[in-house]
Structure formats: C-alpha cells, structure tokens
Amino acid sequence: MPSRPRGDRAGGGRRPAPRRGLRRGGAGPAPGEDVGLIMDPASSEFFHDGVYVYAGEGVRRSPSEHAARR
C-alpha cells in the first residue's frame, strides 16, 4: 500500500494512503452490487421497429416489457 511522504500531515509520520473508489472503505459503486451490465446479443434477432416480436407466441413487447420478463 502506498504511503504519504513525511510531513504531509500535521504531526508528520507515515500513514497509509487512502484507497479511493473501493466499497469497503471508500466511496463509489461496487461492481456486481451497485452496477451491472446485461447484454443479450440474441435479442437483436427479434427486435424490429422498436419492439420485440415473439413470432412463436404471437406477441409484441416494448423494451421495458421485454426487460421485465428477465
């Protein structure tokens, strides 16, 4: 862990540098907890004119309806 140089703080001495962006002691989102990414490349095969067309079911769904079914 990097340290601050002597004299960087009142009283001097060496202290650990803060670890920014890590959930357990710092601010920021935690991957898999606060932030996620979902990709469905196969869905492009049945996405036409702004809706998802389920030809086998005879149903058309909006993007929000499609996402809610996951």
Secondary structure, DSSP 8 states (H G I E B T S, - for coil): --B--TTSSTT----B---TT-TTTSSS--BTTTB-----GGGGGGEETTEEEETTTTEEE-HHHHHHT-
